[in-house]
């Protein structure tokens, strides 16, 4: 069973929209998840614009992929590398620590994640 960064059971990030690499609502990962979708982030307009500018448009619906497009306030399991990139650029979205996979601690320290906790 996956654990969160606080040491407890990994809680769901979002079922509406349905998130997670495995589309199970949780920030679970495995060998096929090359992007490491580990952090449960709360979308902001600033982050969505940043991500689009970085080549990953998360706000435009993609019906062929069953992707509804994200809006501010939505929770989404983000790739760890994208969150770190956004953090370094000053656009990192807030995190739901109970739904953020403990493996995220390999990329960001707990103090930083607590600073960005909702």
URRAJO-V23919 format. One record per residue. N is the residue number from 1. RES is the residue in three letters. OMEGA is omega in radians with two decimals (none if undefined). Layout:
n=N res=RES omega=OMEGA
n=N res=RES omega=OMEGA
//
This chain:
n=1 res=UNK omega=-3.13
n=2 res=UNK omega=3.14
n=3 res=UNK omega=3.07
n=4 res=UNK omega=-3.08
n=5 res=UNK omega=3.11
n=6 res=UNK omega=3.10
n=7 res=UNK omega=3.13
n=8 res=UNK omega=3.09
n=9 res=UNK omega=3.11
n=10 res=UNK omega=-3.13
n=11 res=UNK omega=3.09
n=12 res=UNK omega=3.07
n=13 res=UNK omega=-3.14
n=14 res=UNK omega=3.00
n=15 res=UNK omega=3.14
n=16 res=UNK omega=0.07
n=17 res=UNK omega=-3.12
n=18 res=UNK omega=-3.04
n=19 res=UNK omega=3.12
n=20 res=UNK omega=3.12
n=21 res=UNK omega=-3.13
n=22 res=UNK omega=-3.10
n=23 res=UNK omega=3.09
n=24 res=UNK omega=3.13
n=25 res=UNK omega=-3.09
n=26 res=UNK omega=3.11
n=27 res=UNK omega=3.05
n=28 res=UNK omega=3.12
n=29 res=UNK omega=3.12
n=30 res=UNK omega=-3.07
n=31 res=UNK omega=-3.14
n=32 res=UNK omega=-3.07
n=33 res=UNK omega=-3.12
n=34 res=UNK omega=-3.13
n=35 res=UNK omega=-3.11
n=36 res=UNK omega=3.13
n=37 res=UNK omega=-2.94
n=38 res=UNK omega=-3.02
n=39 res=UNK omega=3.06
n=40 res=UNK omega=-3.05
n=41 res=UNK omega=3.08
n=42 res=UNK omega=-3.06
n=43 res=UNK omega=3.02
n=44 res=UNK omega=3.10
n=45 res=UNK omega=-3.12
n=46 res=UNK omega=3.13
n=47 res=UNK omega=-3.13
n=48 res=UNK omega=3.10
n=49 res=UNK omega=3.10
n=50 res=UNK omega=-3.11
n=51 res=UNK omega=3.11
n=52 res=UNK omega=3.12
n=53 res=UNK omega=3.13
n=54 res=UNK omega=3.07
n=55 res=UNK omega=3.12
n=56 res=UNK omega=-3.10
n=57 res=UNK omega=3.14
n=58 res=UNK omega=-3.07
n=59 res=UNK omega=-3.12
n=60 res=UNK omega=3.09
n=61 res=UNK omega=3.07
n=62 res=UNK omega=-3.05
n=63 res=UNK omega=-3.13
n=64 res=UNK omega=3.11
n=65 res=UNK omega=-3.08
n=66 res=UNK omega=-3.10
n=67 res=UNK omega=-3.05
n=68 res=UNK omega=-3.00
n=69 res=UNK omega=-3.08
n=70 res=UNK omega=3.10
n=71 res=UNK omega=3.11
n=72 res=UNK omega=-3.12
n=73 res=UNK omega=3.09
n=74 res=UNK omega=3.02
n=75 res=UNK omega=-3.08
n=76 res=UNK omega=3.06
n=77 res=UNK omega=-3.11
n=78 res=UNK omega=2.98
n=79 res=UNK omega=-3.12
n=80 res=UNK omega=-3.12
n=81 res=UNK omega=3.13
n=82 res=UNK omega=3.13
n=83 res=UNK omega=3.12
n=84 res=UNK omega=3.10
n=85 res=UNK omega=3.12
n=86 res=UNK omega=3.09
n=87 res=UNK omega=-3.11
n=88 res=UNK omega=-3.14
n=89 res=UNK omega=3.12
n=90 res=UNK omega=-3.11
n=91 res=UNK omega=-3.07
n=92 res=UNK omega=3.07
n=93 res=UNK omega=3.09
n=94 res=UNK omega=-3.09
n=95 res=UNK omega=2.99
n=96 res=UNK omega=-2.99
n=97 res=UNK omega=-3.14
n=98 res=UNK omega=-3.12
n=99 res=UNK omega=3.11
n=100 res=UNK omega=-3.07
n=101 res=UNK omega=-3.12
n=102 res=UNK omega=3.12
n=103 res=UNK omega=3.09
n=104 res=UNK omega=3.14
n=105 res=UNK omega=3.06
n=106 res=UNK omega=-3.09
n=107 res=UNK omega=-3.10
n=108 res=UNK omega=-3.12
n=109 res=UNK omega=-3.08
n=110 res=UNK omega=3.14
n=111 res=UNK omega=3.11
n=112 res=UNK omega=-3.14
n=113 res=UNK omega=3.10
n=114 res=UNK omega=3.09
n=115 res=UNK omega=-3.11
n=116 res=UNK omega=-3.11
n=117 res=UNK omega=3.04
n=118 res=UNK omega=none
//
